[in-house]
Amino acid sequence: MKRNFAALSIVTPAGQHIAQRQKRLEIRSWQPEQLPLKDLVIVENKNYLSKAGDEEAGMAVAIVDIEAVHPWRKDEIEAASATYWAAGYWAWEISNVRPIDPPIAVQAKRKIYFIEMDHA
């Protein structure tokens, strides 16, 4: 049965790191309009989608919850699977990770967007 989900695209390999519970924070320059975000689909894609209208093929790799967002701290580089820290970013706290196995082909778009897919 198809269901509508909110989705967030993330450049490879970060989506798999989330699905494997290795990445506990998603770092963004913006905050979601409302929290919590329940049943958010993580869509892994190959390229940064940096301007309005950008989209490409992606793979839904996990369903997560985002309960809270806070200013990103220097001591959170490892939790974010990042290689460096920069001021002015937001750390989205990832919880309740449910991997999608096998991954499902969907479109990757900017910001939070909506997809329809078969998933219990």
C-alpha positions in Angstrom: 0.0 0.0 0.0 1.4 3.4 -1.0 1.9 6.0 1.7 3.0 9.7 1.7 6.2 10.5 3.5 8.3 13.6 4.2 11.8 13.1 2.7 15.2 14.7 3.0 18.0 14.0 0.5 21.5 13.4 1.7 24.7 13.0 -0.4 26.2 9.5 -0.5 27.6 7.9 1.6 25.9 9.8 4.5 22.5 8.2 3.9 24.0 4.7 4.4 25.9 6.0 7.5 22.5 7.0 8.9 20.9 3.7 8.0 23.8 1.9 9.7 23.4 4.2 12.8 27.0 5.5 12.4 25.8 9.1 11.8 23.7 10.5 14.6 23.5 14.1 13.5 22.6 15.7 10.2 24.2 19.1 9.7 22.2 21.7 7.8 22.4 25.5 7.3 18.6 25.7 8.0 16.1 24.3 10.5 12.9 22.5 9.8 9.7 24.6 10.1 8.3 22.3 12.8 9.4 19.5 15.1 9.3 16.6 15.7 9.7 15.2 12.2 8.3 11.7 12.5 8.9 9.0 9.8 11.2 11.2 7.7 12.6 9.2 4.7 16.4 9.6 4.1 17.0 9.7 0.4 20.6 9.1 -0.6 21.8 10.8 -3.9 25.1 11.5 -5.6 25.2 15.3 -5.9 24.6 18.3 -3.7 21.3 19.9 -4.7 22.1 23.5 -4.2 19.7 25.6 -6.2 15.9 25.8 -6.6 14.5 23.1 -8.8 17.6 20.8 -8.5 16.6 17.1 -8.4 18.0 13.7 -9.4 17.5 10.0 -8.9 18.0 8.8 -5.4 17.4 5.8 -3.1 15.3 5.8 0.1 17.7 4.1 2.6 16.1 4.7 6.0 13.1 6.2 7.9 14.1 8.3 10.9 12.7 10.7 13.5 14.1 14.2 14.1 13.1 15.1 17.6 15.3 18.2 18.1 17.6 20.6 16.4 20.4 22.6 18.1 23.4 24.8 17.1 26.2 22.5 15.9 29.1 22.2 18.4 32.8 21.6 17.8 32.6 18.4 19.9 30.0 16.8 17.5 32.2 16.3 14.4 32.3 12.5 14.9 28.5 12.2 15.6 27.9 14.0 12.4 30.4 11.9 10.4 32.0 15.2 9.4 35.6 16.0 8.5 35.6 19.5 9.9 33.4 21.9 12.0 32.1 25.3 10.9 30.1 27.8 12.9 26.5 28.8 12.0 25.1 25.3 11.3 22.3 23.3 12.9 22.6 19.7 14.1 19.4 17.7 13.5 19.2 14.9 16.1 18.5 11.6 14.4 16.6 8.9 16.3 14.4 5.8 15.8 16.4 4.7 12.7 14.6 2.1 10.5 16.8 1.0 7.5 14.9 0.3 4.2 16.3 -3.0 2.9 16.4 -3.1 0.0 16.5 0.6 -0.7 13.7 2.0 -2.9 14.3 4.2 -6.0 12.8 7.7 -5.5 13.5 11.3 -6.6 15.9 13.4 -4.5 15.0 17.0 -4.1 16.0 20.0 -2.0 14.8 20.8 1.5 12.0 18.7 3.0 9.7 17.4 0.2 7.1 14.7 -0.1 7.2 11.3 -1.8 4.9 8.4 -2.2 6.2 4.9 -1.7 5.3 1.4 -0.6 6.4 0.8 2.9 4.7 -0.6 6.0 
